[in-house]
Amino acid sequence: MAYDEKLAVRIRRAIGGNHGVSERKMFGGLCFLIRGNMACGVVGEELMVRVGPDGYDAALARKHARPMDFTGRPMKGMVYVAREGLRSSTALSGWVARGVDFARTFPPK
């Protein structure tokens, strides 16, 4: 599956100031990791964000977010955000920050 390279570039800009950022192809798209722990990524034209179990319901309550159902079953703690919810840099940066904040709760790999 191809992923939206323009969205990947925007994510790189939003996540760029963080230490320990790396990229890895996963889930048929591109994932961004903080110290080896997944924070967010691009799958098709959508942003994928790892918000964790405690942030899951709050993330889903936001407009344009839906459960990540890559395997046919929702993955608790992971959400997709549709393009419409990422139009502004502020909106994208907010979602990316959620993923980065959660990834930082884990020790480096």
N, C-alpha and C positions, 0 to 999 in steps of 0.2 A: 504494500500500500504506500502510495506517495503521500508526502506531507507538505503543508503549506510553508514553503521556504521563506516567504515574506513574514509570516507570523514568527518563524524561528529567528529571523533577524531582529524583530521587535523584542522577542524574549531575551535574546543576547544583550540587547541594550538595557533592558529592565533589570537583568540579573548580574550584569557585568561588574558592578562594584563589590560583589561578594567574594570572599576568599574561598578557594577550594572548589571552584566551579569546573565541571567537566561535562562532556556530552557523550551520549551512548545511544545507538539505535536500538530501540525496544518497542514492543507492542505495535510493530509495523510503522513506527514513526520515530521521532527523535526526543529523547529525554534529557533533562538537565539535572545534574546531580550536584549536591553540596557535600564536600568531603566524602564522596562515594555513596551518599544516600539520595534517593530520588526526591526531587522537589516538584517538578512540573515537566510538561512536554507538549509536543504537537502530535496529534493523531488525525490525519486527514486535514480538515480545516478547523478543527477544534483544539482548544487548550485543554490539557489534562492537568489537574492539580491534585497533589497529595495533601489533603487537609487533616488527615487522621480521624480516628473514631470520635474524638471529642468535638471536633470542628465540623463534622459531617452534616448534621442537621442544619446548622446555621448556614453552611455553604449552600445546601440545597434550597434553603428558603430565599436565596438571592435569585433575582431575575436572570434568565438565560443559563442557569446551572441545572444539570441533571446527573443522575447516578452514572458512574462509569460502568458500563455493562459489556466490556470487551469480550468476555467469555460467554455472554448470554445471561449471566447472573450479575447483579450489582456487586461491585467491590466496595465494601464498607470503608470509608476513609478516602475514597478517590472520587472526583467529580470531573465531568466534562463541562466546559463553558463554551457556548455557541459564539460564533463570530460576532453576532449582534451585541453581545455583552463585552466585546473587546475593542470597540471602535476607538475609544480614547486611550491615550497613553496612561492616563491616571487609572482607568479601569483595569487595563492589562497589568500595570505595576502592582495594583492592589492584590490581584489574584496571584501573581508571581510571588509577592511578599508572603502570602499565606503559605504557599508551598515551601518557600525558603525557611520560614519560621519553624514549620513542622520538621523539615529535614534536619535542622540544627538541634533538635531534641535528641538525636541519636549520636553516639560516639563516631568518630571517623572510621571508615573501613580501610 
